[in-house]
Amino acid sequence: MWNFKLDRIWCNLLYRGEVEVERDKKTKLITGMKLTQDDAEEKEFLDSQISKWKKTAKKLIDAEGLVVNKKEFNQANRNHYKSLMIKDIWLRKFMNKLDLYLQEIEFDPSKAIYGGR
C-alpha cells in the first residue's frame, strides 16, 4: 500500500513534465508513450529494488503460508522496507526541487517583533 501511495504522489508531481509520444511512421498511429523526465530512470530503479525484495520475501513462504527460512525472510522484509523508505525520501527531495515541500524556517526570538523569522 505504501508503494502505491508513493506512486500516486509521483504521478501528481509529473504534471509539469513532457510525455513523449511515439508514432508509426507509415500509419501515424501511436505505438508507445514514455516520460521524458530524467528522474523516471531513478524511479524505475527504486521500483525494481522494491519489487525484488518483495518477491524474495514471498518466495520464502511455502504453500501452507509458513516461513521457510526465518532469517532470510526477515532480511528480505528489512530490505523491502528500506527500499520503500529510500523511495519516500527520494520523492521528498524531488518535491523540494520543485519547491513543493516544506519550507525550512529558523526561528529567532529576537526577531519576534518582526514576525519571528
Summary of the structure (lengths in Angstrom):
residues: 117
radius of gyration: 21.4
end to end distance: 38.5
largest distance: 70.4
contacts: 249
relative contact order: 0.12
helix: 60%
strand: 11%
